[in-house]
């Protein structure tokens, strides 16, 4: 008589697969794809069976796909069909809240901006701004959501941002204080929402997708210069937040040689000296532009305006002095600068690097240490998108 199998006869159930293993496989595909499963196993130090199971799960979720067209030529036996990130099946929403406008964009898993809208604020109070953002997100979801599953929403903005609690603690220029951005937008869009500061968001983007991602994962400093100026730094791939999520507040860092009055009452604070509002004000006073916008200054410089070029190069040098202090303080593998002139106007990056070299005692090679943003045309959209993408690659969604 055949005996019924008892519970004690069965092997213990396998432990649930570590999400770190799934993330490691997805990151390997992002970094090296198209890549064969055997090469993923080598890169992640996981077994071939584990990689095969994770890859099948990631394919089912639309995060990776097989790319038989990338097979160079078949050898003996069954060819190894490589995997790559699926850039068509899923995406994320990136939002950036600046002082004059909001940027809302749809990005694929490689950080490519597929759709981007920039809308000036009607009113600057949090309720009005976030309601307008939610409406724009709904429009993108309506137009593209049937073709592409949207995994989440990332938002970047200036000021003091508590990413852990999804709150803008203080944005002095906008006048925001203790705004529950993540909860508000999640309720309005029905998407998981994460928020972070400008510089931390852009450093995440550089670590994931940038030209010097390998260096940025070791140690990096990121400077963001807009209407708000802030900084992020990372060691061992980990971006420092601080116990109150306040790390990187350099708006009132004194910069030698600058005499601009600041709203805090002091003279020569970094944000007052290099912020976009001060630059635009000087450009308007000199008759260099007709509309009060940083893009107008950049456009004028690119069109050959010597005055606009001079203003941007002067700002680049001022940013360079602050960058020199940060370079000496942290001694990072790379120092990344997101500033309109250095990103787009020839001559500004050279001026910034020269100023860093003149003021720094670190002895770094400026051409290999100081880099402009990897995303000069889409800095703001990628900043927001990177906050969501960082979560996707750290903990791939089911």
Buried (B, 14 or more C-beta within 10 A) or exposed (E): EEEEEEEEEEEEEEEEEEEEBBBBBBBBBBBBBBBBBEBBBBBBEBEEEBBBBBBEBBBEBBBBBBBEEBBEEEEEEEEBBBBBBBBEBBBBBBBBBBBBBBBBBBBBBBBBBBBBBBBEBEEBBBEEBBBBBBEBBBEBBEEBEEEBEBBBBBBBBBBBBBBEBBBBBBBBBBEBBEBBBBEBBBEBBEBBBBBBBBBBBBBBBBBBBBBBBEBBBBBBBBBBBBBBBBBBBBBEEEBEBEEEBBBBBBBBBBBEEBEBEBEEEEEBBBBBBBBBBBBBEBBBEEEBBEEBBBBBBBBBBEEEBEBBBBBBBBBBBBBBBBBBBBBBEBBBBBBBBBBBBBBBBEBBBBBBBBBBBEBBEBEBEBEEBBBBBBBEEBBBBBBBBBBBBBBBBBEBEE
